[in-house]
Amino acid sequence: MRIDRAALADLATGAAFLGSGGGGDPYYAMLLGEAELVRRGSFELVTLNALPDDALVVPCGWVGAPTVSVEKLPSGKEAMAGLLRLEAMLGRQIDAVMPIEIGGSNGLAPLVAAAELGVPVVDADGMGRAFPESQMAIFNIHGISACPSVVTAASGSLTVIETSDNVEHERLARALAIALGGIAHMVEYPLNGAQAKAYAVPGSISAAIAIGAAIRQARAASEDPFEALFAALWESGLYSHAGVLFDGKITDLERETRGGFSVGRIVIEAFDGRSHVEVDFQNENLLARRDGRIVAMVPDILTVMDRETADSITTERLKYGQRVKLVGAAAPAMLRTARALEFVGPSAFGYPEAYAPIEQLNGWST
């Protein structure tokens, strides 16, 4: 499959939704991708099954607070610099790259570097959505080391991280991102082809493209883009349930950049004033309570969307007075296992409540 300009725009739309509010706004990454399309043509996308078992596959993406990324633009050279350093360290060429997470800007992050390296992007990622911390990748859940890892900044500075502890790796990378102005690019979890096929979330890039295409086509046909979104999620085979959790207006917003994250909460009030929902976020939307009752929690996806256009609104772009729909979707099954929930479930974020699937909390049919 090739990713042309139309597919790139659809990927940006789909990745913004799958980010659960995080991963960074994909707009600037899309502009970089469009410029690369003019220079080199369409991007190559390959399936996991096309990878030889001994291939070197490298995930990459951005680390830091999305609020910073709105004002501090990258140079566009960070990913390539990190990948080239990793090649030098490992003494071999990279065969393919993939997003560490499909959400937001990070869903598009590997495209330009892959084109410059002359390698394909794998139709897969390491999270099936976006999560705020590196050790929440599916690869860590299966015991794969994040290192050697390379962190690069817009200034051109480059730092290699080597540790056997993936949580320590996250803390070091986060501290570096803060020191480098709040955001940096990271190459991490180098894999062989066999590991990628065994553990990566398959088909997530093509799923994001299909989601974006469904929304675009529904708008063009003056049809309901939300219904088109739900159908595309179901058809992807990764996201089995989805629906609107709330419809209203943002009446309260708390947001700050703290510890290398964008953290806060929003309140969405119904137009009749009789009900409201509160959403907590740490880069990504984590948990929603409607009138005090939990209606969705990590790892399931929670995305705030413009109620008219179905544009996804990342957490750094939330504003008082926006008229929105809060949309939820079931996370991929591999994120809902008992083992995975230790890393990406509510307890990983300090919530005392046990995980309950979004379809169970909302009485959606199975």
C-alpha positions in Angstrom: 0.0 0.0 0.0 1.1 3.6 -0.7 0.2 6.6 1.4 -0.6 9.5 -1.0 -1.7 13.0 -0.1 -5.4 12.0 0.4 -4.4 9.0 2.6 -2.0 11.2 4.6 -4.9 13.6 5.5 -7.1 10.7 6.4 -4.3 9.2 8.6 -4.0 12.5 10.4 -7.8 12.5 11.1 -7.9 8.9 12.2 -4.7 9.2 14.4 -6.1 12.3 16.1 -9.2 10.3 17.1 -7.2 7.2 18.2 -4.9 9.4 20.3 -7.6 9.7 23.0 -6.8 13.4 23.1 -3.0 12.9 23.1 -0.1 12.1 20.9 0.0 15.8 19.8 -2.0 17.6 17.2 -1.1 16.0 13.8 -1.4 19.2 11.8 2.4 20.1 11.6 3.3 16.4 11.0 0.9 16.4 8.1 2.5 19.5 6.6 6.0 17.9 6.9 4.5 14.8 5.2 3.0 16.8 2.4 6.3 18.5 1.7 8.0 15.1 1.6 5.4 13.8 -0.8 6.3 16.6 -3.2 10.0 15.6 -3.0 9.9 11.9 -3.0 6.3 10.7 -3.8 4.1 8.5 -1.8 5.1 6.6 1.4 5.4 2.8 1.4 3.3 1.0 4.0 3.9 -2.8 4.5 2.2 -5.3 6.7 3.8 -7.1 9.6 3.7 -10.4 7.7 6.0 -8.9 5.0 8.8 -8.5 7.5 11.6 -11.1 7.6 12.1 -12.5 11.1 15.6 -10.9 11.3 14.6 -7.5 10.0 15.5 -4.5 12.2 12.3 -2.6 12.9 12.5 0.6 14.9 9.5 2.5 16.6 9.8 6.2 17.2 7.8 9.2 18.2 7.8 12.3 20.4 8.1 12.5 24.2 7.0 15.5 26.3 4.0 17.7 26.9 1.7 18.4 23.9 1.0 21.9 25.2 4.7 22.7 24.4 4.4 21.3 20.9 1.8 23.9 19.9 4.4 26.7 20.3 7.8 24.9 20.0 8.0 23.5 16.4 10.5 20.8 15.6 13.2 21.2 13.0 12.1 18.2 11.0 15.5 16.5 11.3 15.1 14.9 14.8 13.8 11.5 13.7 16.4 11.0 11.0 19.3 11.9 13.3 18.1 9.5 16.0 17.6 6.6 13.5 21.1 7.2 12.0 22.7 7.1 15.4 20.9 3.9 16.2 22.2 2.3 13.0 25.7 3.4 13.9 25.4 1.9 17.4 23.9 -1.4 16.1 26.2 -1.7 13.1 23.5 -2.4 10.7 20.9 -0.7 8.6 17.3 -0.2 9.7 14.8 -2.2 7.5 11.6 -0.5 8.6 10.1 1.9 11.1 6.8 2.2 12.9 5.0 4.7 15.2 5.5 3.9 18.9 1.9 5.0 19.2 -0.8 5.5 16.5 -2.3 8.5 18.3 -2.1 12.1 17.1 1.1 13.5 15.6 3.0 10.4 16.7 0.9 8.3 14.2 2.6 10.3 11.4 6.0 10.8 13.0 7.9 8.0 11.2 6.8 8.8 7.6 9.3 11.4 6.7 12.3 9.7 8.3 11.3 6.4 6.6 11.2 8.1 3.2 14.6 9.7 3.8 16.1 6.4 4.9 14.5 4.6 1.9 12.6 2.1 4.1 8.9 1.3 4.5 6.6 2.1 7.4 5.1 -0.9 9.1 1.3 -1.0 9.3 1.4 -1.4 13.1 2.3 0.5 16.3 3.2 -0.1 19.9 0.1 1.1 21.7 -3.0 0.9 19.5 -3.8 4.4 20.7 -1.7 6.9 22.7 -0.4 6.7 26.3 1.6 9.3 28.2 4.5 7.1 29.2 7.0 5.0 27.2 6.8 1.9 29.4 3.1 1.7 28.5 4.1 0.3 25.1 2.9 -3.2 24.3 6.6 -4.2 23.8 7.4 -3.4 27.5 4.4 -5.5 28.5 6.0 -8.4 26.8 9.4 -7.8 28.3 11.3 -6.2 25.4 13.9 -3.5 26.3 13.4 0.1 25.2 17.1 0.5 24.8 19.3 1.4 23.2 17.3 4.6 22.8 18.1 7.9 21.2 16.6 11.2 22.2 17.1 14.2 19.8 16.1 17.8 20.1 15.3 20.6 17.5 18.6 22.2 18.4 20.5 19.1 17.1 21.6 17.8 20.4 21.4 14.0 20.8 21.5 11.7 23.9 21.8 7.9 24.0 20.0 6.1 26.8 21.1 2.7 27.9 19.4 1.0 30.8 17.8 -2.4 31.5 14.9 -0.8 33.3 12.1 0.5 31.0 10.5 2.6 33.7 13.9 4.3 34.4 14.2 4.8 30.6 10.9 6.7 30.7 12.0 8.9 33.6 15.3 9.7 31.9 13.7 10.5 28.6 11.1 12.7 30.3 13.7 14.6 32.2 15.7 15.1 29.0 12.6 16.3 27.2 12.0 18.9 30.0 15.7 20.0 29.8 15.4 20.3 26.0 12.5 22.7 26.2 9.6 20.4 27.0 9.5 18.1 24.0 12.0 15.9 22.1 12.0 13.0 19.6 12.8 9.4 20.7 13.8 6.3 19.0 13.1 3.3 21.2 12.3 -0.4 21.5 14.4 -1.7 18.5 12.8 -5.0 17.4 13.5 -7.8 15.1 10.8 -8.8 12.6 9.8 -11.8 14.6 9.2 -9.7 17.7 7.3 -7.1 15.7 5.0 -9.8 14.3 4.4 -11.3 17.7 3.7 -8.2 19.7 2.9 -5.0 17.7 -0.7 -3.8 17.2 -1.3 -5.0 13.6 -3.1 -2.8 11.0 -3.4 0.3 13.1 -2.2 2.7 10.5 -4.5 1.4 7.8 -7.3 1.5 10.5 -6.6 5.1 11.1 -6.6 5.9 7.4 -10.0 4.1 7.1 -11.4 6.1 10.0 -10.3 9.4 8.5 -11.7 8.4 5.1 -15.0 7.5 6.6 -15.4 10.8 8.3 -14.3 12.7 5.2 -16.7 10.9 2.9 -19.6 11.3 5.3 -19.0 15.1 5.5 -18.9 15.3 1.7 -22.2 13.3 1.4 -23.8 15.4 4.2 -24.2 12.3 6.3 -23.5 11.8 10.0 -19.7 11.6 10.4 -20.1 10.0 13.9 -22.0 7.1 12.5 -19.4 6.7 9.8 -16.7 6.8 12.4 -18.3 4.1 14.5 -18.8 1.9 11.4 -15.1 2.3 10.5 -14.0 1.4 14.0 -16.0 -1.8 14.0 -14.8 -2.7 10.5 -11.2 -2.3 11.5 -11.4 -5.4 13.7 -9.3 -3.6 16.4 -11.9 -1.4 18.0 -15.1 -3.4 18.7 -17.4 -0.9 20.3 -17.9 2.8 20.1 -20.5 5.5 20.8 -21.2 9.0 22.0 -20.9 9.3 25.7 -22.0 12.9 26.1 -23.1 15.9 24.1 -22.7 19.4 25.4 -20.5 22.5 26.0 -17.1 22.8 27.8 -17.9 24.9 30.9 -14.7 24.4 32.9 -11.1 23.7 32.0 -8.0 23.1 34.2 -4.8 22.5 32.4 -1.1 22.9 33.3 2.2 21.6 32.1 3.8 19.6 35.0 6.5 17.0 35.1 6.8 16.9 31.3 3.0 16.2 30.9 -0.1 18.2 30.1 -2.4 17.5 33.0 -5.9 18.6 34.0 -9.6 18.1 33.6 -12.6 19.4 31.7 -16.2 19.7 32.5 -18.7 19.3 29.7 -22.3 20.4 30.6 -25.4 19.3 28.7 -27.2 22.0 26.8 -30.2 21.8 29.2 -27.9 22.1 32.2 -29.3 18.9 33.8 -26.2 16.7 33.4 -22.5 17.0 33.1 -19.4 14.9 32.5 -15.9 15.4 34.0 -12.8 14.1 32.1 -9.3 13.7 33.6 -6.3 13.9 31.3 -2.6 13.4 31.4 -1.6 14.2 27.8 -4.4 11.7 27.0 -7.9 11.5 28.3 -7.9 8.9 31.0 -11.3 8.7 32.8 -14.8 10.1 32.4 -17.5 10.5 35.1 -21.0 11.4 34.1 -22.9 12.9 37.1 -20.4 11.1 39.3 -20.6 7.7 37.6 -17.7 6.4 35.6 -18.6 5.8 32.0 -15.1 5.2 30.5 -11.6 4.6 31.7 -8.1 3.7 30.3 -7.1 1.8 28.3 -10.4 2.5 26.3 -10.3 5.5 24.1 -11.9 8.8 25.1 -11.9 11.6 22.5 -13.5 15.1 22.6 -14.8 16.0 19.2 -16.4 19.0 17.6 -20.1 18.1 17.6 -20.7 19.5 14.1 -17.6 18.5 12.1 -16.3 15.4 14.1 -12.9 17.0 14.3 -10.9 15.5 17.2 -9.7 18.0 19.7 -6.4 17.2 21.4 -6.0 18.1 25.1 -3.8 21.0 24.4 -6.4 22.6 22.1 -9.4 22.3 24.5 -11.1 25.6 25.2 -13.9 26.9 27.3 -17.2 27.2 25.4 -16.4 24.5 22.7 -19.5 22.6 21.7 -18.4 19.0 21.7 -19.3 15.3 21.8 -17.3 13.0 24.0 -16.8 9.8 22.1 -15.6 6.5 23.5 -14.3 3.4 21.8 -13.1 0.0 23.1 -9.3 -0.4 23.1 -7.7 -3.3 21.2 -8.2 -6.7 23.0 -4.4 -7.0 23.6 -4.6 -3.9 25.9 -7.4 -5.4 28.0 -5.6 -8.6 29.2 -4.9 -8.8 33.0 -1.2 -8.5 32.2 -1.6 -5.4 30.0 -3.9 -3.7 32.5 -1.1 -3.7 35.1 0.7 -1.3 32.8 -2.1 0.7 31.1 -5.2 0.2 33.2 -6.7 2.6 35.8 -4.3 1.5 38.6 -1.3 2.5 36.4 -2.6 6.1 36.8 -3.4 6.0 40.5 -7.1 5.3 40.2 -8.5 2.9 42.9 -11.3 1.6 40.6 -10.9 -1.7 38.8 -11.1 -1.6 35.1 -14.5 -2.1 33.5 -14.9 -2.3 29.7 -16.6 0.7 28.1 -19.4 -1.4 26.6 -20.2 -2.8 30.0 -20.3 0.6 31.7 -22.6 2.0 29.0 -24.8 -1.0 28.2 -23.7 -1.2 24.6 -24.7 -4.4 22.9 -22.0 -7.0 22.3 
